[in-house]
Amino acid sequence: MAYSKRISGRKFDELREIKAEVGVIPRADGSARFQIGKTIALAAVYGPKALFPKFLQKSDTGTLRCYYNMMSFSGSGERVRPGPSRRSKEISYITQNALLPVLDLKEYPSAVVEIYVELLQTDAGTRCAGITAAAMALADAGFPMRDLVSAISVGFVEGKLLVDIDNEEEHYEKGNTDIPIAMMPRTGEITLLQMDGFASKEELKEALKAAKAACMQINKAQIEALKARYKK
Amino acid sequence: MKDIVGTHVVSLLDKDIRLDGRKLDEFRKITVEYGVSSKSAEGSARVKIGDTEVVAGIKFSLGTPYPDEPAKGTIVVNVELLPLSSPDFETGPPNIQSIEYARAIVDRGLRESDALDMKKLCIKKGEKMWMIMIDVYSVNDAGNLADAIGLAALAALKDAKYPKYDEKKGLVLYDERTKKGLELKQIPIPITIVKIKDKFLVDPASDEEKAMEARLTVTTVEDGRICAIQKGGELPLSTEDVEKMVQLSIEKGKELRKLLK
């Protein structure tokens, strides 16, 4: 039997409901909240500021540091132990790389820009929600950016292409393929691409196309949120 | 710069004026929201006091009862002052400030007031107990995190529902939540009073916290009894100071308790 209907009842290319807002953390230089379905990410940007210890400073450019963290009650099932894990370190690293292409850190020699991403509730797609929120927070902080970064997870269950995979789909008993993708929407350039599971090269091509369409929708929500802050 | 603001805070207080125009015993607007992480956490809440925001979540974990209390369950409180919430906080293991909030304010208030019947958290004597994991995170620090953290922990506990427990397999079925809540016998409300010169202020904003000499967090229960006290700040307090601060926190505790009903 083919996978003919999504568990949530969504269409195969349908995103979950999106809520986006910037300026949610007044103490930060820039901040955002991005919710997609039940996944809720908060992001705050601090900097550019002095980088310590001093030997880490680069005299010709600035440094970007990202920290991804799940609040300990935000997982499905058992409590997540507080503090960094191998998983959170890897996601912090790929978040950093997903955002670097849009920033011009040469403007801030020796300084550091720090981005903190916290997950309040999770239903899969957390790294993508985190990257999307972080890009909004950077824009909210007023950094000159080449573009925003919008991210989505697409994948395959029983050969069917699914956009914006949720937790139930990610743990589908017959296996799944999960492809988180981040893009600069204006050019369609990819800044994050990961995949677990199997796919043919044709399927991957199809997935990238669907991800681009989804990222455009996410980008629209990001821009609306940024504009809304200045309408008040 | 800090000193200029600090001096200003102090000189305004001579005329009983606060930087944001509040009365000395006036809280900023408080909002309590329940179920902010209801998919993941068995209980959760967001508390805002002015621009200060914290979130708290409850997870139910299984554990083995402690040998000295084989018929009781337990609570575990953890507070994280996120670098997301203030330029003054750093990454890394909990610092002394967050340990003080977790231990001296939330944990002590709940334990000493017997807010939860720990016996009811025992599943099988000497073998299995519920551990109520209370995690509180700062989202924006605009002063008085202590009271916000205390309130958020209580609100999340009120919101909590037991997950289903499969006794045969000894497993918690986190996907299935029961309708049974945690029974709170007491609502221990912590109220922080700061002393600046000879004035006593409730709900200090960030600039006021920087100018404070000493603070006292007094936790009270419904009938006005005190169940926990924690003094902070570098300068001493006279017994008269303590009496005034306790009286103020009892009054304010009554006000804030209404918000959790």
Interface residues (C-beta under 8 A of the other chain):
Chain A: V24 I25 P26 R27 A28 K38 I40 L42 A43 A44 Y46 K49 Y67 N69 M71 S72 F73 S74 G75 S76 G77 E78 R79 P82 G83 E114 Y116 V117 E118 L120 Q121 T122 D123
Chain B: V36 S37 S38 K39 S40 A41 E42 S44 D51 E53 V55 G57 I58 K59 S61 N78 E80 L82 P83 L84 S85 S86 P87 T91 P93 M133 D135 Y137 V139 N140 D141 A142 V172 Y174 D175
